[in-house]
Amino acid sequence: MSSIPSQFSGVTVLAKANIYFDGKVVSHTFLTADGAKKTLGLIYPGSYHFGTGAPERMEIVAGHCRVTLDGTTAAKDYAAGTYFDVPGNSGFTIEVADGICEYICSFL
């Protein structure tokens, strides 16, 4: 389990939202004081596949999801307070059965 932050200070937020899958996944990008790029977002019920360029860490802030990393067949469940890592030049399928899953994505 990680120590997921509840707030960020001294950040620059990009106003334009990242909208995927007809608004079922929405995030905003922000840059930390040390230059790290992150997104903060919501995932509504459904199943969605994302590709990665850079490695990513997805921290679940609220709700729950099921994730299958590309190249694997085993799906794993993640709840608030947990995270999963995705290799670069790869991808993952994320499924939300009900409610809203809130996340922080860090580009590693």
Phi and psi in degrees as a GROMACS rama.xvg file:
@    title "Ramachandran Plot"
@    xaxis  label "Phi"
@    yaxis  label "Psi"
@TYPE xy
-103.664  168.984  SER-2
-96.3725  89.2129  SER-3
-77.5985  127.048  ILE-4
-66.9357  147.573  PRO-5
-98.0892  -12.6428  SER-6
-158.8  161.653  GLN-7
-127.318  134.456  PHE-8
-109.512  151.62  SER-9
62.9634  43.2047  GLY-10
-111.058  160.624  VAL-11
-108.836  124.816  THR-12
-107.006  132.192  VAL-13
-83.6748  127.014  LEU-14
-69.8382  -32.7248  ALA-15
-73.1332  125.417  LYS-16
-75.3199  152.255  ALA-17
-95.2041  113.634  ASN-18
-117.155  125.139  ILE-19
-126.737  155.384  TYR-20
51.4794  53.4437  PHE-21
55.274  36.4656  ASP-22
86.9031  6.06022  GLY-23
-79.2542  -18.1348  LYS-24
-132.534  122.43  VAL-25
-135.323  134.231  VAL-26
-143.034  164.685  SER-27
-124.297  140.336  HIS-28
-89.2252  140.657  THR-29
-139.863  155.268  PHE-30
-115.605  129.636  LEU-31
-80.3995  169.423  THR-32
-58.7659  -30.0285  ALA-33
-89.4701  7.65226  ASP-34
91.4434  1.41502  GLY-35
-69.7496  141.195  ALA-36
-100.032  132.296  LYS-37
-140.687  159.984  LYS-38
-126.042  152.635  THR-39
-127.684  123.14  LEU-40
-153.744  -177.851  GLY-41
-126.84  142.816  LEU-42
-126.175  120.908  ILE-43
-86.3799  164.617  TYR-44
-51.8748  137.656  PRO-45
147.266  -176.166  GLY-46
-123.883  128.911  SER-47
-137.549  139.076  TYR-48
-108.913  134.041  HIS-49
-125.058  139.213  PHE-50
-95.5648  154.312  GLY-51
-120.583  144.288  THR-52
-95.7525  -63.9823  GLY-53
-90.5728  157.822  ALA-54
-60.4861  147.488  PRO-55
-133.546  151.989  GLU-56
-118.773  123.366  ARG-57
-104.738  112.989  MET-58
-101.333  128.481  GLU-59
-89.9082  117.734  ILE-60
-87.1437  -41.2356  VAL-61
-153.492  153.793  ALA-62
82.8819  -160.306  GLY-63
-153.924  160.359  HIS-64
-153.539  168.945  CYS-65
-123.515  133.048  ARG-66
-127.598  135.916  VAL-67
-122.149  116.75  THR-68
-76.0243  143.491  LEU-69
-54.2485  140.391  ASP-70
86.7272  -1.11845  GLY-71
-124.115  163.658  THR-72
-114.377  -13.3795  THR-73
-84.4293  119.674  ALA-74
-87.1088  142.664  ALA-75
-124.163  143.775  LYS-76
-92.2879  141.538  ASP-77
-132.905  136.51  TYR-78
-122.61  173.803  ALA-79
-50.2763  133.73  ALA-80
94.3015  -1.19273  GLY-81
-115.255  171.245  THR-82
-148.544  164.658  TYR-83
-140.003  150.989  PHE-84
-107.556  142.038  ASP-85
-121.383  127.271  VAL-86
-64.1858  157.657  PRO-87
-68.3053  156.968  GLY-88
51.159  45.9597  ASN-89
-141.21  -144.435  SER-90
177.933  179.529  GLY-91
-158.704  154.81  PHE-92
-108.751  128.938  THR-93
-118.491  131.642  ILE-94
-121.503  132.672  GLU-95
-118.476  119.267  VAL-96
-80.1854  -40.3808  ALA-97
-156.638  161.813  ASP-98
70.7239  -159.892  GLY-99
-124.255  134.178  ILE-100
-99.3804  123.877  CYS-101
-105.048  140.458  GLU-102
-144.651  161.114  TYR-103
-120.304  125.961  ILE-104
-108.759  123.37  CYS-105
-108.361  134.106  SER-106
-92.1727  114.504  PHE-107
